[in-house]
Amino acid sequence: MKALQLTDQGDDTIILNEIDKPEPNANEVLVQVKAAALNHRDQWCREGKYPALKVGVTLGSDGAGIVVGLGKNVSNNWLNQEVIINPNIDWGDNPLVQSANYHILGMPSDGTFAEYLVINENRLALKPKHLTFEQAAAIPLAGMTAYRALMIKGGYQDSFKVLVTGIGGGVSQSAAMILSALGGNYYVTSGSEEKIEKAKTLGAKGGFNYKDKGWWKDALKVTGGFDLIIDSAGGNHVNTYLKVIKSAGKIVFYGSTAGAPESVDMFRLFWSQASLIGSTMANDDEFTAMIKLVTENKINPIVDSIRPFDEIVNAFNDMRDAKQFGKLVIKMD
Ligand SMILES: NC(=O)c1ccc[n+]([C@@H]2O[C@H](COP(=O)([O-])OP(=O)(O)OC[C@H]3O[C@@H](n4cnc5c(N)ncnc54)[C@H](OP(=O)(O)O)[C@@H]3O)[C@@H](O)[C@H]2O)c1
């Protein structure tokens, strides 16, 4: 079968290899992957910027497919079911934080960028019926990260005015789709006017271009400030967010694409009684709650494009260059 693997040979660190089809162990199932989706994490692995990288691992955290084989302990009920995969591996017993053994499917365990995947049956969820395989594959990692950042760590309430930053991002768009479904009052930032305009057609009340240094003044004028900001850029944007967060508001970070800030405006931080909060992925119960929310509200993910498996490296390049608006999805057959 074909699989996109991390390699230390050749010009690129990712390569489409021909490898043996895996066999499920006792508690595992064999899933024929129908579609998989890219996350920035996959590009971080390609660039050697992810911890504990192992060559020869099949990348990919997001996937949807059909169960075509069962380990000896797995119920027959799973056979032929259409499923999506929960990419959490070993979250552990504490709902507040992942265990020391925690990792995400696709590094160091083999992931979804393959024609077949073996995975513990407890990682399966039924595919919401309103979604195609390609749409379903776009949901898990971004959806669960957005859900925890917004609903759990951000404590979202209907009365909130929310800022979702970098709306070109997969997690940001998942948050936007959740907010749109809930009738939320939300605004976005982006480095692209075009992406801001698209976000407005999907439910954002307005948007600001973070490349314009004074964007926060417009944001304050238009909105009066935000109760909640969710962000994955970090860097010096942190101090700008402290200018537009309302007193006692929350700023939730689930990434740090722009690195660490040179300094933090400590005065604004303590005087505003604001909270800077970290968030990562979501525990298994939150994953289930996110899928329920998607199903009940018939939420559709934003899909930029669906590419054939042979073009997956081009899809990585587009993600690296932030060209997409929506998830980059790979169709396996
Ligand atoms: N902790 C977790 O569980 C978790 C889960 C998922 C992702 N992440 C992290 O979150 C980040 C985004 O992931 P993703 O998969 O959503 O990525 P993505 O789909 O590739 O989107 C990244 C977006 O971030 C925005 N951005 C990039 N550089 C920026 C900067 N300097 N300032 C402001 N915005 C910037 C851009 O938005 P515009 O195009 O609109 O300008 C870009 O489209 C990555 O760092 C990733 O590792 C963490």
The ligand as an SDF file (V2000), in Angstrom:
LIG
                    3D

 48 52  0  0  0  0  0  0  0  0999 V2000
   -1.9200   22.5900   20.7100 N   0  0  0  0  0  0  0  0  0  0  0  0
   -2.6370   21.8770   19.8550 C   0  0  0  0  0  0  0  0  0  0  0  0
   -3.3290   20.9350   20.1970 O   0  0  0  0  0  0  0  0  0  0  0  0
   -2.6550   22.2890   18.4350 C   0  0  0  0  0  0  0  0  0  0  0  0
   -3.5690   21.7140   17.5570 C   0  0  0  0  0  0  0  0  0  0  0  0
   -3.5980   22.1620   16.2530 C   0  0  0  0  0  0  0  0  0  0  0  0
   -2.7060   23.1470   15.8490 C   0  0  0  0  0  0  0  0  0  0  0  0
   -1.7960   23.6530   16.7270 N   0  0  0  0  0  0  0  0  0  0  0  0
   -0.8380   24.6970   16.3080 C   0  0  0  0  0  0  0  0  0  0  0  0
   -1.6140   25.8260   15.9150 O   0  0  0  0  0  0  0  0  0  0  0  0
   -0.9890   26.4650   14.7940 C   0  0  0  0  0  0  0  0  0  0  0  0
   -1.9900   26.5230   13.6470 C   0  0  0  0  0  0  0  0  0  0  0  0
   -2.2830   25.1980   13.2420 O   0  0  0  0  0  0  0  0  0  0  0  0
   -3.2820   24.9090   12.0290 P   0  0  0  0  0  0  0  0  0  0  0  0
   -3.2170   23.4610   11.7120 O   0  0  0  0  0  0  0  0  0  0  0  0
   -4.6170   25.5530   12.2960 O   0  0  0  0  0  0  0  0  0  0  0  0
   -2.4450   25.7110   10.9220 O   0  0  0  0  0  0  0  0  0  0  0  0
   -2.7300   26.1950    9.4760 P   0  0  0  0  0  0  0  0  0  0  0  0
   -4.0520   25.6050    9.0310 O   0  0  0  0  0  0  0  0  0  0  0  0
   -1.5270   25.9650    8.6740 O   0  0  0  0  0  0  0  0  0  0  0  0
   -2.9320   27.7950    9.7170 O   0  0  0  0  0  0  0  0  0  0  0  0
   -1.9960   28.6610   10.1760 C   0  0  0  0  0  0  0  0  0  0  0  0
   -2.5850   30.0890   10.0930 C   0  0  0  0  0  0  0  0  0  0  0  0
   -2.0020   30.8500   11.1250 O   0  0  0  0  0  0  0  0  0  0  0  0
   -1.9450   32.1920   10.7280 C   0  0  0  0  0  0  0  0  0  0  0  0
   -0.5990   32.7160   10.9700 N   0  0  0  0  0  0  0  0  0  0  0  0
    0.5560   32.1990   10.5180 C   0  0  0  0  0  0  0  0  0  0  0  0
    1.5850   32.9630   10.9120 N   0  0  0  0  0  0  0  0  0  0  0  0
    1.0530   33.9840   11.6430 C   0  0  0  0  0  0  0  0  0  0  0  0
    1.5860   35.1050   12.3090 C   0  0  0  0  0  0  0  0  0  0  0  0
    2.9050   35.3490   12.3350 N   0  0  0  0  0  0  0  0  0  0  0  0
    0.7350   35.9270   12.9490 N   0  0  0  0  0  0  0  0  0  0  0  0
   -0.6010   35.6920   12.9430 C   0  0  0  0  0  0  0  0  0  0  0  0
   -1.1600   34.6370   12.3210 N   0  0  0  0  0  0  0  0  0  0  0  0
   -0.3450   33.8000   11.6770 C   0  0  0  0  0  0  0  0  0  0  0  0
   -2.2390   32.2710    9.2410 C   0  0  0  0  0  0  0  0  0  0  0  0
   -3.5450   32.8440    9.1290 O   0  0  0  0  0  0  0  0  0  0  0  0
   -3.9380   33.7890    7.8820 P   0  0  0  0  0  0  0  0  0  0  0  0
   -3.7070   32.9130    6.6760 O   0  0  0  0  0  0  0  0  0  0  0  0
   -5.3680   34.0880    8.1250 O   0  0  0  0  0  0  0  0  0  0  0  0
   -3.0680   34.9880    7.9300 O   0  0  0  0  0  0  0  0  0  0  0  0
   -2.2130   30.8020    8.8070 C   0  0  0  0  0  0  0  0  0  0  0  0
   -3.1170   30.5120    7.7760 O   0  0  0  0  0  0  0  0  0  0  0  0
    0.2790   25.6640   14.5030 C   0  0  0  0  0  0  0  0  0  0  0  0
    1.3530   26.2860   15.1900 O   0  0  0  0  0  0  0  0  0  0  0  0
   -0.0200   24.3130   15.0910 C   0  0  0  0  0  0  0  0  0  0  0  0
    1.1380   23.6040   15.4310 O   0  0  0  0  0  0  0  0  0  0  0  0
   -1.7530   23.2500   17.9980 C   0  0  0  0  0  0  0  0  0  0  0  0
  1  2  1  0
  2  3  2  0
  2  4  1  0
  4  5  1  0
  4 48  2  0
  5  6  2  0
  6  7  1  0
  7  8  2  0
  8  9  1  0
  8 48  1  0
  9 10  1  0
  9 46  1  0
 10 11  1  0
 11 12  1  0
 11 44  1  0
 12 13  1  0
 13 14  1  0
 14 15  2  0
 14 16  1  0
 14 17  1  0
 17 18  1  0
 18 19  2  0
 18 20  1  0
 18 21  1  0
 21 22  1  0
 22 23  1  0
 23 24  1  0
 23 42  1  0
 24 25  1  0
 25 26  1  0
 25 36  1  0
 26 27  1  0
 26 35  1  0
 27 28  2  0
 28 29  1  0
 29 30  1  0
 29 35  2  0
 30 31  1  0
 30 32  2  0
 32 33  1  0
 33 34  2  0
 34 35  1  0
 36 37  1  0
 36 42  1  0
 37 38  1  0
 38 39  2  0
 38 40  1  0
 38 41  1  0
 42 43  1  0
 44 45  1  0
 44 46  1  0
 46 47  1  0
M  CHG  2   8   1  16  -1
M  END
$$$$
